[in-house]
Amino acid sequence: MGCVRRLGCLVVLLLACGAAWFTRDLWLTRLRGARSGSTSSASTWQPLTREGAARASAALRRLSAPSGPAYASVAPGDLAAYILQELSQMLPASADSVEAAAIGDRLYLRAVVPVKDLGGSRTLGPLAALLGDRERIQIGGTLRIIQPGQAELQVKELRLKELAIPQPLIPRLIQQISRGERPDGLSPNGLLLRTPPYIGDVRVSDGKITLYKTSATAPATKR
């Protein structure tokens, strides 16, 4: 009887494996869909729009009020649009098609720029020979408050076209891109962002950016 029972289990197992094999296209599609659905919101590139800038501005106004919330979450495209004047210092003035995304704990920006505005062969060396006149640049990094009114994007990744820029070259290229004064405390691979002085912390997670007001402007907690 034990042998028959084991044989029956083996037949059931073989039938289950056969069913899984013949329906593999269906369940693999569903599995891929579930995975992509869980990350799509965090990896969606957003264009910079006036409407987005207005939404970010309204969120910051609410934060600035003494009785306002302690934090506000904004879409990466909205925040980037709001600080467009700072982006014009972060990227060459000739950049266009600027987009933003929050992926994991990093903020990403991408735009199409003339390669000559990145320093050409002087900065890129042999890599410049692999690029056209205009290419897409993509930068990604973490946000950090330097001091009241100043933050930075610490660039951890940089791509030109499909080329990943080596880490040792990133600070050199970042300093070529950025224009104007680089204040004390700005990292060698940091791009300067102007922020309202009442912003004390900023975090990136789940496809959004959360801005926290300083404890000095946050309302006291009732006991």
Backbone hydrogen bonds in HBPLUS format (Angstrom, degrees):
<---DONOR---> <-ACCEPTOR-->    atom                        ^
c    i                          cat <-CA-CA->   ^        H-A-AA   ^      H-
h    n   atom  resd res      DA  || num        DHA   H-A  angle D-A-AA Bond
n    s   type  num  typ     dist DA aas  dist angle  dist       angle   num
A0005-ARG N   A0001-MET O   2.82 MM   4  6.09 156.6  1.87 152.5 159.4     1
A0006-ARG N   A0002-GLY O   2.94 MM   4  6.17 159.6  1.98 145.9 151.1     2
A0007-LEU N   A0003-CYS O   2.91 MM   4  6.10 153.0  1.99 145.4 153.4     3
A0008-GLY N   A0004-VAL O   2.87 MM   4  6.12 152.2  1.95 145.9 153.4     4
A0009-CYS N   A0005-ARG O   3.01 MM   4  6.33 155.7  2.07 149.0 155.1     5
A0010-LEU N   A0006-ARG O   2.99 MM   4  6.23 152.1  2.07 143.9 151.7     6
A0011-VAL N   A0007-LEU O   2.97 MM   4  6.28 152.9  2.05 147.4 154.3     7
A0012-VAL N   A0008-GLY O   3.01 MM   4  6.30 162.3  2.04 150.7 155.1     8
A0013-LEU N   A0009-CYS O   2.90 MM   4  6.12 159.6  1.94 148.3 154.1     9
A0014-LEU N   A0010-LEU O   2.90 MM   4  6.12 157.5  1.95 148.1 154.1    10
A0015-LEU N   A0011-VAL O   2.91 MM   4  6.15 154.9  1.97 149.5 156.5    11
A0016-ALA N   A0012-VAL O   2.90 MM   4  6.17 155.4  1.96 149.6 156.4    12
A0017-CYS N   A0013-LEU O   2.92 MM   4  6.18 158.5  1.96 149.3 155.1    13
A0018-GLY N   A0014-LEU O   2.89 MM   4  6.08 154.8  1.96 143.5 151.0    14
A0019-ALA N   A0015-LEU O   2.89 MM   4  6.14 155.8  1.94 147.6 153.9    15
A0020-ALA N   A0016-ALA O   2.93 MM   4  6.17 158.8  1.97 147.7 153.6    16
A0021-TRP N   A0017-CYS O   2.93 MM   4  6.15 153.5  2.01 146.9 154.0    17
A0022-PHE N   A0018-GLY O   3.02 MM   4  6.26 165.9  2.04 153.5 156.1    18
A0023-THR N   A0019-ALA O   3.08 MM   4  6.15 134.7  2.29 142.1 153.2    19
A0024-ARG N   A0021-TRP O   3.28 MM   3  5.10 163.3  2.31 106.4 106.8    20
A0026-LEU N   A0023-THR O   3.10 MM   3  5.53 124.3  2.42 107.5 120.3    21
A0027-TRP N   A0023-THR O   3.26 MM   4  6.68 165.4  2.28 161.5 163.2    22
A0028-LEU N   A0024-ARG O   2.86 MM   4  5.79 153.4  1.93 149.7 157.4    23
A0029-THR N   A0025-ASP O   3.14 MM   4  6.05 152.5  2.22 134.5 141.4    24
A0030-ARG N   A0026-LEU O   3.12 MM   4  6.41 157.8  2.17 145.7 151.8    25
A0031-LEU N   A0027-TRP O   2.92 MM   4  6.04 152.5  2.00 138.5 146.1    26
A0032-ARG N   A0028-LEU O   2.89 MM   4  6.13 161.3  1.92 148.8 153.4    27
A0033-GLY N   A0029-THR O   2.91 MM   4  6.09 155.9  1.97 145.6 152.9    28
A0034-ALA N   A0030-ARG O   2.89 MM   4  6.13 152.5  1.96 146.5 153.3    29
A0035-ARG N   A0031-LEU O   3.02 MM   4  6.29 158.7  2.06 148.4 153.9    30
A0036-SER N   A0032-ARG O   2.88 MM   4  6.09 167.7  1.89 154.6 158.1    31
A0037-GLY N   A0033-GLY O   2.84 MM   4  5.87 150.2  1.93 142.4 151.2    32
A0038-SER N   A0034-ALA O   3.14 MM   4  6.29 142.6  2.29 139.0 147.1    33
A0039-THR N   A0036-SER O   3.24 MM   3  5.37 144.4  2.38  99.4 109.1    34
A0040-SER N   A0036-SER O   2.89 MM   4  5.71 126.1  2.19 148.4 161.2    35
A0042-ALA N   A0039-THR O   3.08 MM   3  5.30 129.6  2.34 101.6 115.0    36
A0043-SER N   A0040-SER O   3.24 MM   3  5.28 155.4  2.30 100.9 108.3    37
A0046-GLN N   A0100-ALA O   2.79 MM  54  5.33 163.2  1.82 153.8 159.6    38
A0100-ALA N   A0046-GLN O   2.96 MM  54  5.33 157.9  2.01 143.3 149.1    39
A0053-ALA N   A0049-THR O   3.05 MM   4  6.35 155.4  2.12 144.3 150.7    40
A0054-ALA N   A0050-ARG O   2.96 MM   4  6.22 150.3  2.05 145.4 153.3    41
A0055-ARG N   A0051-GLU O   3.02 MM   4  6.34 151.5  2.11 145.2 152.6    42
A0056-ALA N   A0052-GLY O   3.02 MM   4  6.32 161.7  2.06 152.8 157.0    43
A0057-SER N   A0053-ALA O   2.91 MM   4  6.06 156.1  1.96 145.0 152.3    44
A0058-ALA N   A0054-ALA O   2.95 MM   4  6.14 156.4  2.01 146.6 152.2    45
A0059-ALA N   A0055-ARG O   3.06 MM   4  6.32 155.0  2.12 145.3 151.9    46
A0060-LEU N   A0056-ALA O   2.98 MM   4  6.25 154.4  2.05 149.1 155.8    47
A0061-ARG N   A0057-SER O   2.94 MM   4  6.19 148.9  2.03 145.8 154.7    48
A0062-ARG N   A0058-ALA O   3.09 MM   4  6.37 153.7  2.16 145.8 152.0    49
A0063-LEU N   A0059-ALA O   3.15 MM   4  6.44 149.3  2.25 139.5 147.8    50
A0064-SER N   A0060-LEU O   3.00 MM   4  6.24 146.7  2.12 145.0 153.6    51
A0068-GLY N   A0065-ALA O   2.86 MM   3  4.78 161.0  1.90 110.0 114.6    52
A0213-LYS N   A0070-ALA O   3.03 MM 143  5.71 168.8  2.04 150.7 153.8    53
A0072-ALA N   A0211-LEU O   2.92 MM 139  5.36 148.3  2.02 146.3 156.6    54
A0211-LEU N   A0072-ALA O   2.80 MM 139  5.36 167.2  1.82 161.6 160.2    55
A0074-VAL N   A0209-ILE O   2.77 MM 135  5.35 161.9  1.80 155.7 160.1    56
A0209-ILE N   A0074-VAL O   2.89 MM 135  5.35 172.2  1.89 163.8 166.3    57
A0078-ASP N   A0075-ALA O   3.05 MM   3  5.21 120.7  2.41 101.1 115.9    58
A0079-LEU N   A0075-ALA O   3.05 MM   4  6.40 163.4  2.08 161.7 165.4    59
A0080-ALA N   A0076-PRO O   2.96 MM   4  6.09 165.8  1.98 150.3 154.7    60
A0081-ALA N   A0077-GLY O   2.95 MM   4  6.03 150.3  2.04 138.0 146.3    61
A0082-TYR N   A0078-ASP O   2.97 MM   4  6.22 151.8  2.05 145.7 153.4    62
A0083-ILE N   A0079-LEU O   3.09 MM   4  6.40 152.1  2.17 150.7 157.2    63
A0084-LEU N   A0081-ALA O   3.20 MM   3  4.99 145.0  2.33 112.4 108.6    64
A0086-GLU N   A0083-ILE O   2.82 MM   3  5.28 130.9  2.06 110.0 123.6    65
A0087-LEU N   A0083-ILE O   2.92 MM   4  6.31 150.7  2.00 149.0 158.6    66
A0088-SER N   A0084-LEU O   2.98 MM   4  6.24 142.1  2.13 146.6 155.3    67
A0089-GLN N   A0086-GLU O   2.90 MM   3  5.22 145.6  2.02 104.6 115.5    68
A0090-MET N   A0086-GLU O   2.97 MM   4  6.34 137.3  2.16 139.5 152.7    69
A0091-LEU N   A0087-LEU O   2.80 MM   4  5.90 154.3  1.87 157.5 160.6    70
A0095-ALA N   A0092-PRO O   2.94 MM   3  5.45 164.5  1.97 121.7 123.6    71
A0096-ASP N   A0112-VAL O   3.02 MM  16  5.41 154.0  2.09 145.7 153.9    72
A0112-VAL N   A0096-ASP O   2.90 MM  16  5.41 171.7  1.91 157.9 160.3    73
A0099-GLU N   A0110-ARG O   2.92 MM  11  5.43 153.5  1.99 155.0 161.7    74
A0110-ARG N   A0099-GLU O   3.05 MM  11  5.43 153.4  2.12 145.3 148.2    75
A0101-ALA N   A0108-TYR O   2.97 MM   7  5.13 146.8  2.08 141.3 144.1    76
A0108-TYR N   A0101-ALA O   2.74 MM   7  5.13 166.1  1.75 167.4 167.9    77
A0103-ILE N   A0106-ARG O   3.00 MM   3  5.52 149.2  2.09 158.4 164.6    78
A0106-ARG N   A0103-ILE O   3.10 MM   3  5.52 162.9  2.13 127.5 132.1    79
A0107-LEU N   A0141-GLY O   2.88 MM  34  5.64 152.2  1.96 171.2 167.8    80
A0141-GLY N   A0107-LEU O   3.05 MM  34  5.64 155.2  2.11 145.8 152.2    81
A0109-LEU N   A0139-ILE O   2.86 MM  30  5.41 158.5  1.91 156.2 163.2    82
A0139-ILE N   A0109-LEU O   2.83 MM  30  5.41 163.1  1.86 161.7 167.4    83
A0111-ALA N   A0137-ILE O   2.99 MM  26  5.54 149.9  2.08 151.3 160.9    84
A0137-ILE N   A0111-ALA O   2.75 MM  26  5.54 162.0  1.78 171.0 175.1    85
A0113-VAL N   A0135-GLU O   2.89 MM  22  5.67 167.4  1.91 156.2 153.5    86
A0135-GLU N   A0113-VAL O   2.96 MM  22  5.67 154.8  2.02 163.6 160.1    87
A0117-ASP N   A0114-PRO O   2.99 MM   3  5.53 143.1  2.13 111.6 121.4    88
A0115-VAL N   A0133-ASP O   2.86 MM  18  5.67 160.9  1.90 142.9 149.3    89
A0118-LEU N   A0115-VAL O   2.93 MM   3  5.27 157.9  1.98 110.2 117.6    90
A0120-GLY N   A0115-VAL O   3.39 MM   5  5.75 148.4  2.50 148.9 140.0    91
A0119-GLY N   A0116-LYS O   3.19 MM   3  5.33 158.7  2.24 106.7 109.5    92
A0123-THR N   A0120-GLY O   3.23 MM   3  5.80 136.0  2.43 111.5 119.9    93
A0124-LEU N   A0120-GLY O   2.84 MM   4  5.87 171.1  1.85 163.1 163.1    94
A0125-GLY N   A0121-SER O   2.85 MM   4  4.44 141.6  2.00 112.7 119.7    95
A0127-LEU N   A0124-LEU O   3.32 MM   3  5.45 144.3  2.45 132.2 125.1    96
A0128-ALA N   A0125-GLY O   3.13 MM   3  5.94 153.2  2.21 122.9 128.0    97
A0129-ALA N   A0126-PRO O   3.19 MM   3  5.74 146.2  2.31 112.1 119.7    98
A0130-LEU N   A0127-LEU O   2.96 MM   3  5.49 156.3  2.02 116.0 123.4    99
A0131-LEU N   A0128-ALA O   3.19 MM   3  5.37 166.5  2.21 110.2 113.7   100
A0161-LYS N   A0136-ARG O   2.84 MM  25  5.20 170.9  1.85 159.4 162.5   101
A0138-GLN N   A0159-ARG O   2.89 MM  21  5.10 157.5  1.94 149.2 153.2   102
A0159-ARG N   A0138-GLN O   2.81 MM  21  5.10 158.3  1.86 150.4 157.1   103
A0140-GLY N   A0157-GLU O   3.01 MM  17  5.06 155.8  2.07 141.2 140.2   104
A0156-LYS N   A0140-GLY O   2.81 MM  16  5.95 151.9  1.89 141.7 150.5   105
A0157-GLU N   A0140-GLY O   2.98 MM  17  5.06 156.5  2.03 153.7 152.9   106
A0142-THR N   A0154-GLN O   3.12 MM  12  5.28 134.7  2.34 141.2 139.6   107
A0154-GLN N   A0142-THR O   2.80 MM  12  5.28 157.8  1.85 168.2 162.7   108
A0144-ARG N   A0152-GLU O   2.99 MM   8  5.42 148.3  2.09 152.4 159.9   109
A0152-GLU N   A0144-ARG O   2.82 MM   8  5.42 148.0  1.92 150.4 161.2   110
A0146-ILE N   A0150-GLN O   2.92 MM   4  5.55 150.2  2.01 129.2 138.2   111
A0147-GLN N   A0150-GLN O   3.34 MM   3  5.35 162.2  2.38 133.6 137.8   112
A0150-GLN N   A0147-GLN O   2.85 MM   3  5.35 165.5  1.87 147.6 147.6   113
A0195-THR N   A0149-GLY O   3.08 MM  46  4.65 166.8  2.10 107.6 111.8   114
A0151-ALA N   A0193-LEU O   2.83 MM  42  5.00 159.9  1.87 156.4 158.1   115
A0193-LEU N   A0151-ALA O   2.80 MM  42  5.00 158.5  1.84 146.3 140.9   116
A0153-LEU N   A0191-LEU O   2.90 MM  38  5.10 152.9  1.98 139.9 148.5   117
A0191-LEU N   A0153-LEU O   2.99 MM  38  5.10 151.5  2.08 127.5 135.8   118
A0155-VAL N   A0189-ASN O   2.89 MM  34  5.53 162.7  1.92 155.0 151.8   119
A0165-ILE N   A0158-LEU O   2.85 MM   7  5.58 170.1  1.86 160.5 163.0   120
A0160-LEU N   A0163-LEU O   2.89 MM   3  5.16 155.6  1.95 149.6 153.8   121
A0163-LEU N   A0160-LEU O   2.76 MM   3  5.16 161.1  1.80 136.6 137.0   122
A0169-LEU N   A0166-PRO O   2.97 MM   3  5.55 142.4  2.12 117.1 127.7   123
A0170-ILE N   A0167-GLN O   3.11 MM   3  5.33 148.6  2.21 108.5 117.4   124
A0173-LEU N   A0169-LEU O   3.09 MM   4  6.32 158.5  2.13 155.3 161.6   125
A0174-ILE N   A0170-ILE O   2.81 MM   4  5.96 161.3  1.85 162.7 168.7   126
A0175-GLN N   A0171-PRO O   3.00 MM   4  6.14 158.6  2.05 147.1 151.9   127
A0176-GLN N   A0172-ARG O   3.15 MM   4  6.33 130.6  2.40 132.0 144.8   128
A0176-GLN N   A0173-LEU O   3.11 MM   3  4.94 129.2  2.38  90.7 104.7   129
A0177-ILE N   A0173-LEU O   2.91 MM   4  6.22 149.9  2.00 147.6 155.6   130
A0178-SER N   A0174-ILE O   2.93 MM   4  6.13 174.9  1.93 159.2 159.5   131
A0186-LEU N   A0183-PRO O   3.24 MM   3  5.88 160.1  2.28 134.4 136.3   132
A0190-GLY N   A0187-SER O   2.90 MM   3  4.66 157.5  1.95 114.1 112.6   133
A0199-ILE N   A0196-PRO O   3.10 MM   3  5.79 165.3  2.12 126.9 127.9   134
A0214-THR N   A0198-TYR O   2.84 MM  16  5.55 145.6  1.96 142.1 147.5   135
A0200-GLY N   A0212-TYR O   2.73 MM  12  5.72 151.1  1.81 147.7 157.7   136
A0201-ASP N   A0212-TYR O   3.35 MM  11  5.09 151.5  2.43 135.5 133.9   137
A0212-TYR N   A0201-ASP O   2.89 MM  11  5.09 171.2  1.90 152.6 150.6   138
A0203-ARG N   A0210-THR O   2.96 MM   7  5.28 157.7  2.01 147.5 154.9   139
A0210-THR N   A0203-ARG O   2.81 MM   7  5.28 166.1  1.83 159.5 163.4   140
A0205-SER N   A0208-LYS O   3.07 MM   3  5.69 167.6  2.08 163.7 167.7   141
A0208-LYS N   A0205-SER O   3.09 MM   3  5.69 157.5  2.14 119.6 126.2   142
A0217-THR N   A0214-THR O   3.06 MM   3  5.56 142.1  2.21 110.0 119.2   143
A0218-ALA N   A0214-THR O   3.01 MM   4  6.19 129.8  2.27 144.2 158.9   144
